[in-house]
Amino acid sequence: MRAFRLFLCSALAFTLAGCGKESKTIKEANQFMEQRNYYQAKAVLEKAIRENPKSKKLLRQYVVYYLKTEEVGFSIAAYRRLNEISPKDDVFYDALGNHDPVIRVTAARALGYMKDPDSEPALIRTAKDPENSVRIAVVQALGDLKDKKALPVLIDFLKDSDWFVRGEAALALGKIGDAKAASQLFKLLNDEDAYVRENTRKALEDLATEDNKQAYLDALQNSDFQIQTMAAVGLAHAGHTEGVKILVAQLENPQNKNLTDVIRALMRIKDPSALPGLRKCVSHEDPQVQIQAILALGAYRDKASESLLKNLLDDRNQIGPVRTASAIALNALNGKN
């Protein structure tokens, strides 16, 4: 009995010594990281892990090291190594509450890359983080998860004070693909920031599906021409012609800054009523609009535009992309591609 007690005491002493050494190593590594001496921090950790490869504490710190150095791929690799010792370890979830915003950002990004649906509640709890960079990472991660349970949070992000957060929230909602998102995104088409408006248009194009058709039909009745136009664009991308009159009218609207979107939409449905407006857009002052209109005439196989396209192709005063687009359109018009 006495021998057994001595054995227990020795084992306990050995364990405590090991724990003390681990804690000292972690403290030392953290000090090096605070000094931005990342090479030394890594060396200290790797030496300790070689000596004690099954230490949960050391392996968790190794994950944190990579979170601090913003190396998402390596942090995930370190997590998988930790997972062999501590299955489904919550190191990333703990990192979302770390005092260091860099660690919180990288943890959110890592969770998004891993696409583990179990991480969604932890990400949602981080939605109110005071740091813009953290909220951006959370939004992107929730978009990568594509889980509809995140819809209310992402819709709230559309009202965020930071323009980049709003823009990323729009893209994330486009990935999830729910009609509730479409109805909310239409409100963002008049956002003060161009990045937000552009991402909103991209998201609404992604959301333009048969299942979400009603949201676009409702937006078609809105008095705001930006909302009307985007609703018509979305319907056209889904193969529907209900908004064609609005699209044709927008070809003549000098206030419309998204004529290329309108023209691409008309290329999808090829309604002949758009042809006069498309021919006018061939002379538009914006080369991008001009090029898109030229390509549209080719897609329509509009024989009446053949001489117009030939003149553009032969005009040496036209920029190269316009002449190239004219050649492509002529080939399409004549059935060569």
Secondary structure, DSSP 8 states (H G I E B T S, - for coil): -HHHHHHHHHHHHHHHHHHHHHHHHHHHHHHHHHTT-HHHHHHHHHHHHHH-TT-HHHHHHHHHHHHHTT-HHHHHHHHHHHHHHSTT--HHHHHTT-S-HHHHHHHHHHHHHHT-GGGHHHHHHTTT-S-HHHHHHHHHHHHHHT-GGGHHHHHHHTT-SSHHHHHHHHHHHHHHT-HHHHHHHGGGGG-S-HHHHHHHHHHHHHT-SGGGHHHHHHHHT-S-HHHHHHHHHHHHHTT--TTHHHHHHHTT-TT-S-HHHHHHHHHHH--GGGHHHHHHHTT-SSHHHHHHHHHHHHHHT-GGGHHHHHHHHH-TTS-HHHHHHHHHHHHHHTT--
